[in-house]
Amino acid sequence: MGGISECRPTSKKQSFYKSMNSLFSYKIDSDGIATLIIDQQNNPANLYSIEFIEAYLEQAEQAIHDENVKGVIITSGRSLFMAGADLRELESIVEDSQAFFKAIMQIHQRMRAIETGGKPFVAAINGTALGGGMELCLNCHHRIALNSAKIKLGFPEVKVGLLPGGGGTVKLPYLLGIQNGLTYLLQGIEARPDKALRDGLIDAIADTPEALIEAARQWIFANPRPLQAWDNKKHRIPGGGLMTPNGAQTMVGAIGNVRKMTHGNYPNAQYILSTVHDGMQITIDRALEVEARYFTKALQTPEAKNMIRTGFMEMQAAKKGKARPKGYDKYEIQKIGMIGAGMMGAGIAFVSAKVGFEVVLKDVTVAAAEKGKAYSKMLMDKRISKKYATTEQAEALLAKIHPTNNPADIADCDLVIEAVFENPTLKYQVTRETEAVLPKDKIFASNTSTIPITQLASVSARPENFIGLHFFSPVDKMPLVEVILGEKTNDRTIAGAIDYVMAIGKIPIVVNDKRGFYTSRTFGTFPSEGLFLLEEGVPAAMIENIAKKKGMPVGPLAVLDEVSLTLSKLVYESDPSPEKPAYLSRSYKLTKMLVDEHGREGKKAGKGLYDYPEKGQKRLWPELSALFHSNPDTLDNETIAKRIMHRQAIEAYRCLEEGVLRSSRDGDIGSILGWGFPIYTGGAISYIDYVGIRTFVAECDDFAQRFGERFSVPDSLRELAERGLSVHDFGI
């Protein structure tokens, strides 16, 4: 336990025993109530780590055998109860799967001894409890939470390729019922205390920290010999057990839904279903053995390893500003200048005002700027209707947005972001106009999605302060911001831009300059490959469905409509490069034909590759089949899927090789957050390892011969494959 200290107070009002270590403090008061207060001094948050579990079990076992203890309260010394498992341990913990399984079973057996030890344990949940933290609470006989909207309770393990492995998967259905339990487990729901109480995850709520502890004390006094639901023969599972008609029907429906939603890409979802199904037909101790086996199995899957590494570890590092140059003070921001009040500008104004920045929202006319401000009002009205915000909060936010058409109003801004139409001449004009009034030490950013930052900065009198901030639509929902460096952008500007991105709650990746940067360039291969497949005769519905089965959020043709075929055409036409790759010219000819000859401009126009009726759902344009001579036997499903996915991955790798990407980590994060590349693969770069680097190279070689040079393998990737290395070993 390390460093335990004891004290024996003389007053009856004080605890008559107290011990402390680096993980928690433990005290017994004069009424025989023991309180274990979790406060992990060597971690930024309380974590369900191996060290903590061992120390907790030792202390809990002592409490059960201590005649002076009537019951134990588990709570936290921090505002957060427990964040969950320490994923740093899980990344590399399973070398011997059998030994790992036995270790989990030993923990289960000791936790069960606490549950059946004859003394009440109460979780006084004074902060967020997730994953292993919530499982610790389930191990207690009674759960009371502080009634705070800031607190979240649940099991997010499904989001990192795992399942609750501390008893949560088998215990939750006993409390919530099969349907609600599976919903929590499969969707990774994080409930507020009021919902958790309604659902049965907790037993009571308290309005103050003092009332929380007092309620826990009173429950211990009233329940000296408690039973867990799974040990109580009188307990009835809400909605019925597995062998009841309702329970069986619920399980069958869940199996179908999981297959429909995951397409077999997330094995942990299947393991959750199997654990619940098998576990509810046997004793709790045997069920915990089933859970331990599936947890061990899930942890060894490449999907879990990818999701833990990219989806958690690398994402957390990016959120904390890992890319920020060191040695620079925080860039102080009070006021933002937002030039362009269209959809992007209005969205950036909203997220900036939301965190407290004053925003000058400028457009050509005051009316246009006011319209941009109205977008924020619309968003706040929606939040008020869902009780996520109050009228007062909406008024305070809107008061921070100042519409104008006067460039002089930008003069006292700390950061200016330009989000005007994607036209270099217009952007040059805005840059000159802004710099004429903006102090020389302030940062100017462009929200361009494709035009090189160095090109845009060529008209700037201070290119060292010029940077790209590429947001994604809708800005209020999309978490990524691509920070693009021009040739002369200095580190102070990079640091300031990252400070801003983090301040508005977004996740930055930093990339070097080249047309299309990383996200637009790589993402563009997705709709273009879909268009090529369509041209070659693959039916549109096959293309869309196969892409979604691989885990893409929507099909490539739907994406092209969302972006608009007109914009895709204009981006090509505005590129001054004298020689463009053949695949770009091919894609341009197809979009030009669809726009100019058939009037199919995209979703905004109401007709593109899909039709958009005023009433009813969108549907694929029926003429596509005849226009492109569609035949379902053109290509097999596997080849179609690999063309769609490999094409994105090889372009992402080219960005890494060319130095557009500064790390493989940024490529993975950017692909997942920027355009929804499936997280089970680890991201567009990690996808190469997921397929198998040698297999990937061989398949791309085959595709290059059959379908074109866009699949040609870079020499450095071929070398990595020949050496048997990972794609993440690039540069070694």
C-alpha positions, 0 to 999 in steps of 0.5 A, spaced: 500 500 500 506 504 501 506 510 505 500 508 510 499 513 516 495 512 522 492 517 527 488 515 533 483 521 535 481 523 542 474 526 540 468 521 539 466 526 533 472 524 529 474 518 526 478 513 530 482 510 525 485 513 518 490 510 513 492 514 507 496 512 501 497 515 494 491 511 491 486 513 497 485 514 504 481 510 509 477 512 515 473 509 520 468 513 524 466 512 531 459 509 528 463 504 525 462 507 518 468 506 514 469 511 508 474 509 502 476 516 498 479 515 492 484 520 490 490 517 486 495 522 487 500 520 481 494 520 476 491 526 472 484 522 474 482 516 478 483 510 474 481 503 474 488 500 474 491 494 476 495 498 482 488 501 484 484 494 484 489 490 488 490 496 493 482 496 493 481 489 494 486 488 500 483 494 504 476 492 502 477 485 505 480 488 511 474 492 512 470 485 512 474 482 517 474 488 521 469 487 527 469 495 528 466 496 521 459 496 520 459 498 512 463 501 507 462 508 503 466 508 497 467 515 494 472 520 491 476 526 493 476 529 486 470 532 482 471 526 478 469 519 481 473 514 476 474 515 469 475 508 467 480 503 466 487 505 465 488 504 457 495 505 457 496 498 461 491 495 456 495 497 450 500 492 451 498 487 457 496 481 454 502 477 452 500 470 455 492 470 454 491 464 459 495 468 464 491 474 463 484 470 463 486 467 470 488 474 473 481 477 471 478 471 474 482 472 481 479 479 481 472 477 480 473 471 485 475 477 490 470 482 488 465 476 489 467 475 496 466 482 498 459 482 495 457 476 499 461 478 505 455 480 509 457 487 510 454 493 506 458 497 501 455 503 498 458 507 492 457 515 493 458 517 486 460 524 487 462 525 480 463 522 473 464 514 473 465 510 467 467 503 465 471 500 470 469 506 475 462 504 474 463 497 475 466 498 481 460 501 483 456 495 481 460 491 485 457 495 491 450 493 494 447 500 493 449 506 489 447 513 490 449 519 485 450 526 486 444 530 482 449 534 477 448 535 470 456 535 469 456 527 472 456 522 467 455 514 468 456 508 463 460 504 460 464 506 454 468 500 452 464 499 446 468 505 443 475 502 444 473 495 441 472 492 448 466 490 453 466 491 460 470 486 463 470 487 471 463 484 471 459 490 468 457 486 462 453 480 466 451 484 471 447 490 468 442 486 465 440 484 472 439 491 474 436 494 467 433 489 463 436 485 457 433 491 452 436 497 456 442 493 458 444 492 451 443 499 449 447 501 454 453 496 453 452 497 445 451 504 444 456 506 450 451 510 453 453 515 458 447 517 462 446 523 467 444 521 474 436 523 473 436 518 467 441 513 470 436 513 476 430 512 472 433 506 468 436 502 474 443 503 474 443 507 480 438 507 486 438 514 489 440 521 488 442 526 493 442 534 492 449 535 496 455 532 497 453 532 504 446 529 503 450 524 499 454 521 504 449 521 509 444 517 505 450 512 504 450 512 512 443 511 513 442 505 508 448 502 511 444 502 518 438 500 515 441 494 511 446 490 515 446 484 511 445 486 503 444 482 497 446 483 490 440 483 485 444 477 482 444 473 488 437 475 490 432 469 488 426 474 489 429 479 484 426 479 477 429 482 471 426 488 468 422 486 462 423 478 463 429 474 463 432 471 457 427 465 457 421 469 457 418 471 450 420 478 451 427 476 453 428 472 447 425 477 442 429 482 445 435 478 444 433 476 437 432 483 435 439 485 438 442 480 434 439 483 428 441 490 429 448 489 431 449 485 424 446 491 421 449 496 424 456 493 425 457 489 418 461 484 422 467 490 423 466 490 430 467 483 434 467 486 441 459 488 439 458 480 438 462 479 444 457 483 448 451 479 445 454 473 446 456 474 454 449 477 455 446 471 452 450 466 455 451 469 462 444 470 463 443 462 463 448 460 468 450 462 475 453 469 476 460 466 477 460 462 471 457 468 467 463 472 470 468 467 467 464 467 460 465 475 460 473 474 462 474 470 456 470 474 451 474 480 454 481 477 453 479 475 446 476 482 445 483 485 447 487 481 443 483 483 436 486 488 431 480 492 432 481 493 439 488 495 439 487 500 433 481 503 437 485 504 443 491 507 440 488 511 435 481 512 438 484 514 445 491 514 446 493 519 440 486 522 440 487 524 447 494 527 445 492 531 440 486 534 444 492 536 449 495 540 444 501 535 442 503 538 436 504 545 439 511 548 439 514 549 446 517 555 449 511 560 447 506 563 452 499 562 451 496 566 445 491 571 449 485 571 445 479 576 447 476 578 440 475 574 434 474 577 427 470 573 422 470 575 415 464 571 411 458 570 414 456 564 410 455 557 413 462 556 415 463 563 417 457 563 421 459 556 424 466 558 426 462 565 430 458 560 434 463 556 437 467 562 438 462 566 442 460 559 445 466 559 449 466 566 451 470 570 445 467 576 442 466 576 435 466 581 429 462 577 424 463 581 417 460 580 410 459 585 404 452 587 407 450 588 414 444 584 412 448 578 410 452 579 417 445 579 421 443 572 417 450 569 419 448 571 426 441 568 426 445 561 425 447 562 432 440 563 434 437 557 430 442 553 434 441 556 441 433 555 439 434 548 438 438 547 444 433 550 448 428 546 446 432 540 448 433 543 455 441 543 453 441 551 454 437 556 457 434 563 454 439 567 458 445 563 455 442 564 448 442 571 449 449 572 452 452 568 446 448 572 441 450 578 445 457 576 443 456 576 436 457 583 432 455 583 425 458 589 421 460 590 413 466 595 416 473 593 415 475 597 421 471 594 426 476 588 425 482 593 428 482 590 435 481 583 434 486 578 436 485 573 431 482 574 424 479 568 420 477 568 413 471 564 410 469 567 404 468 563 397 473 559 395 476 564 390 484 566 390 482 573 388 477 574 393 481 572 398 487 576 396 482 582 397 480 580 404 487 579 406 489 586 404 483 589 406 484 586 413 491 587 414 490 595 413 487 595 420 490 589 423 496 590 428 502 587 425 503 582 431 496 579 430 494 572 427 490 572 420 488 565 418 484 562 412 479 557 412 480 555 405 479 547 404 484 546 398 488 553 396 495 552 398 496 557 404 503 559 401 499 562 395 494 565 399 500 568 403 503 571 397 500 578 398 500 578 405 505 583 408 506 579 414 506 571 411 509 569 418 503 570 421 499 567 416 496 560 417 490 556 415 485 553 419 480 548 415 474 547 419 469 542 417 461 542 416 457 543 420 462 547 425 458 546 431 458 538 430 465 536 427 471 536 432 477 536 427 481 543 425 486 542 420 492 547 421 496 548 415 502 551 415 505 556 409 512 556 407 513 562 412 508 561 418 512 561 424 512 557 431 509 563 434 503 563 429 502 555 430 502 555 437 497 561 437 492 557 432 493 551 436 491 555 443 485 557 439 483 551 436 483 547 443 480 553 446 473 552 442 474 545 444 476 542 437 482 537 436 488 540 431 492 536 427 498 540 423 500 539 416 504 542 411 502 546 405 500 543 398 494 543 394 488 540 398 492 539 404 491 532 407 484 532 408 481 535 402 486 531 398 485 524 401 478 525 402 477 527 395 479 520 393 473 517 396 467 520 391 472 520 385 473 512 386 466 511 387 464 515 380 470 511 377 466 505 379 460 508 376 463 509 370 465 502 369 458 499 370 458 498 377 451 499 379 450 506 384 446 502 389 452 497 390 457 502 390 453 506 396 452 499 400 459 496 399 462 503 402 457 503 408 458 496 409 466 497 410 464 502 415 464 509 411 458 513 414 455 514 407 456 512 400 461 516 395 456 518 391 452 521 396 458 525 399 459 528 392 452 530 392 453 533 399 459 537 397 456 538 390 458 536 383 458 544 381 464 545 387 468 539 385 468 542 378 470 549 380 475 546 384 479 543 378 478 549 374 481 553 379 487 549 380 492 553 375 497 547 375 499 545 368 499 538 369 494 534 373 494 527 374 490 523 369 485 521 375 483 528 376 482 529 369 478 523 369 474 525 375 473 532 372 470 530 365 465 526 369 462 531 373 462 536 368 458 531 364 453 531 369 453 538 371 453 541 364 449 536 360 444 533 365 444 539 370 445 534 376 449 539 380 448 536 387 444 536 393 443 544 394 440 544 387 435 538 389 438 533 383 445 530 383 447 523 383 440 522 387 434 526 387 431 530 393 423 530 393 420 535 397 417 530 401 420 523 402 427 520 402 432 522 397 433 516 392 438 515 387 437 518 380 434 512 376 437 515 369 444 513 372 443 505 370 442 507 363 447 513 363 453 508 365 450 501 362 450 498 369 451 491 370 451 488 377 456 483 375 461 488 373 466 487 379 465 482 385 464 486 392 470 484 395 474 488 389 469 494 389 470 494 397 478 494 396 478 499 391 474 504 395 478 503 401 485 502 398 484 508 394 484 513 400 489 509 404 494 510 399 493 517 398 494 518 405 500 514 405 503 519 399 501 525 404 506 522 409 511 520 404 511 527 401 511 531 408 504 534 408 503 529 414 508 530 419 506 524 423 502 517 421 498 519 428 495 526 424 493 522 418 489 517 422 486 522 427 485 526 421 481 521 417 477 519 422 475 525 425 475 529 418 471 524 414 469 518 418 474 513 416 472 507 420 475 507 427 476 499 427 481 500 422 485 505 426 485 510 421 487 511 413 494 510 415 493 504 420 488 501 415 495 499 411 497 495 417 490 492 418 490 489 411 497 487 412 502 491 409 505 486 404 498 484 402 496 491 401 502 492 397 500 486 392 493 488 392 495 495 390 500 492 384 494 488 382 489 494 382 495 499 378 495 494 372 488 493 372 485 500 374 490 505 373 496 508 376 493 512 382 494 505 385 501 505 384 505 503 390 510 509 393 517 506 393 518 507 401 511 503 402 514 497 398 521 498 402 517 497 409 513 491 406 519 488 404 523 489 411 516 486 414 515 493 418 509 497 420 507 503 416 508 507 422 515 505 422 516 510 416 522 514 416 526 509 420 
